[in-house]
Amino acid sequence: MQVQDESKPYDSINVTPMLDLAYVLLVVFILMTTASVQGLNISMPKPSNKPSTEKIELKVVQVMPGGQLMLNGVPMTAQQLENELLQAKQRTPKMSVAIKGDARSQYAEVVTVIDLCNKLEVPMGLVTSRIGT
């Protein structure tokens, strides 16, 4: 093993770490520029400044743990529910249904209400709540 003399200067510079850093920065810049170019163009609808004056009827269907159905707090059978929703749709064609399933109820009962709304061609939504509220 040779010991280098302290008085003799280095005659070469190791540029490998500097090149490694340059390549890493080049890769980062390439990835960032291609990520910012890609994407979807979405045209969002503009809100109107006038308030809506049309009234839309909302029916709340609750599915209780035992499979009982309630329409706006009134207990009823599936056939009665279908008749009520059909009458409400005839009165107000733009009516909609909010389906609120209890956490302890069977999911199949909720699916039957969803199928009923699809059969009647009534718009619907599922009501959810946060745990602990």
MOQUI-V834989 format. One record per helix or strand of 2 or more residues. SS is the DSSP state (hx for helix, st for strand). FROM is the first residue (numbers start at 1). TO is the last residue. If there is no record, write none. Layout:
SS/FROM/TO
SS/FROM/TO
//
This chain:
hx/16/37
st/58/63
st/69/71
st/74/76
hx/78/91
st/96/101
hx/107/120
st/123/126
//
